[in-house]
Amino acid sequence: MTDDNNPKLYDLSRRRVLAGLGAVGIASAGAGVGTSAFFSDQEDFEGNELTAGTLDMLVDWEEHYYDGSDGRDLVELVPEDEIDILDDNQYILPAVDNPDARAVAVRFLGDGTFQENKDAFWDATSIEALPDSDNDGIQDEFDDSQVCNGEAGLTDVGNADAQEREEGLYSPNRTSNDVTAPGDPLINLDDVKPGDFGEVTFSFHLCDNPGYVWMNGMLNDEFTGEGILTEPERNDPDEIDGVVELLDEMQVRIWYDPDCDNQVERRGEVDIMLAIDTSGSITGQEQTDLEDGVAAFVDALPTDGSAQVGAVSFGGGSVTGLSSLGAPDSFSLSGLSYGGNTPMPGAIDIADQVLDDQGRPDALPVVVVVTDGGPNYGESVSDPSYSASVGGSSYSAPRGPGFSADDSSSGYDNNDSTSSTVTEGEQDETALVADAVKAGADGSRIAVLNISPGTTELGGGRDLSDYLEDEIASSGFYNEIPVSNFAQVADDIAAEVVVQEEVFFNGSLRTALSALSDNEGRGVPLDGDRTTTFDELADPEDDPNRDPFTGAGVTHCVGFQWWLPVNHANQIQGDMAGFDIGFYAEQSRHNTGVGMIPEDEDATAELES
């Protein structure tokens, strides 16, 4: 800003004026050359910097292994004919993908409570940890505030120069004993027998930024094979040449372990409403098998007061109340009427309403859907709705907004009276109801038992098994078993249903590694908020219900448990299975959860096993 007509004014740039001198200062400067400096001002914004944010994942772990040696004075193996979760001192690992094999089960021998005995056994079977300053296999305690500044002694794993820098699996903070040594893979066992089981709880911490996290893994072909083909293996009728049967026989469970105690919690109160399919496709002996299976399931529930159970049925164009919530030993099932269609959405809705109304405030609410097909509620009914009396109280479905396709109508909207097949509209509307039931911190778990496994095609070409697992069941709570075998495996299913923490995978090691190598190698997308309905195995990575994990060093734990059910095992003799496990993270800001392909192979294998 310059006044060429007044040479006594100093030339003042616009920037200097805007910095604070102003018009008054300019006017005063006109008093004379020597007075222009009497009024001045300086506003400084110093030390400006732009620093890129960081996303560094640090990990730690604790591993357990039981092979009949360490801890054997604390437990005894349970004979096959005595496996029953009515025995409150039993710890049962079911044969999820092989119902013909007997479960792995031990009975605690201590005088304490179930949890006290279990904790003592877990301490006795802890073989490896990081950090572990005293090399006892049990992880040292540390605080989240110590993670990112190095005080906790955690590690980066998978760096190319990890060994040279004594980090990663070579960290000196890792357990060193006669079982494991720094540099070893975590799961490194060369003599696994039926009845053995083990577990690793991985903890990961994001330093600085929040981020999306995937759990990944893959089969390592270099260390996988049949090994030496022994005579018993070669002669076993279940031996298939060129197939590593150990991958199919080994069972795996993966879950969020929020208290990081290496244990899937199943104790605590649980309220269960059965929704039993009584449609016309269940005929003859199948009806008897179904009722025997339901009775065996209820008989297998704990009778110490921690569990309550009730039931509704659905079929023939109606939902029928069978039993209000109550103790398992007071449950009765009689007078079932079979026929007609499959009004699944109404049954799920009403079962959940009973849990809301009759359930205990601190109990885990669970709807167990037992069915042989998909939802089919069209027939000749227009905008159907359903009602049922359960324990003297009346319930109607759909209950209100969000529980049907069109909130402005009085009933369900996607029924098709011209089709006897399960239409895409019926699939979508029932999935909507299931999502509404599962939603929120107070939502119910939905466990599904498909009693007619096989290839059944629904409308739009969707496979029934995929639909029930991906759209109806809560993640990790889908099972399928022929109705003729329901009663034989009911105790295993009951043991899974009453688990308190969220299990998002149950199945064989082969299936687990397939899931962990999905999404272009990123693996299974994990959810930072377990109160949402995100399904880790079925939903897209950018699903709006998937949340990032907190940064700033906060501890997040995931458990990975394996066991080898007791069976004739000649077909697995000498088999070897090598695999990698890891975690992959991306910052959440400006990202949607659809990750990039990891830049190098080290990024996909934060932890080698």
Buried (B, 14 or more C-beta within 10 A) or exposed (E): EEEEEEEEBEEBEEEBBEEEBEEEBBEBBEEEEEEBEEBEEEEEEEEEEEEEEEBBBBBBBBBBBBBEEBBBEBBEBBEEEEBBBBBBBBBBBBBBBBBEBBBBBBBBEBEEEBEEBBBBBBBBBBBBBBBBEEEBBBBBEBEEEBBBEEEBBBBBBBBEEBEEEEBBBBBEBBBBEEBBBBBBBBBBBEEBEBBBBBBBBBBBBBBBBBBBBBBBBBBBEEEBBBEEEBEBBEEBEBBEEEBBBBBBBBBBBBBBBBEBBBBBBBBEBBBBBBBBBBBEBBEEEBBEBBBBBBBBBBBBBBBEEBBBBBBBBBBBBBBBBBBBBBEBEEBEBEEBEBEBBBBBBBBBBBBBBBBBEBBEEEBBBBBBBBBBBBBBBBBEBEEBBBEBEBBEEEBBBBBEEEBBBEEEEEBBBBBBEEBEBBBBBBBBBBBBBBBBBBBEEEBBBBBBBBBBBEEBEBBEEBBBBEBBBBBBBBBBBBBBBBBBBBBBBBBBBBBBBBBBBBBBBBBBBBBBBBBBBBBEBBBBBBBBEBBBBBBBBBBBBEBEBBBBBBBBBBBBBBBBBBBBBBBEBBBBBBBBBBBBBBBBBBBBEEBEBBBEEBEEEBBBBBBBB
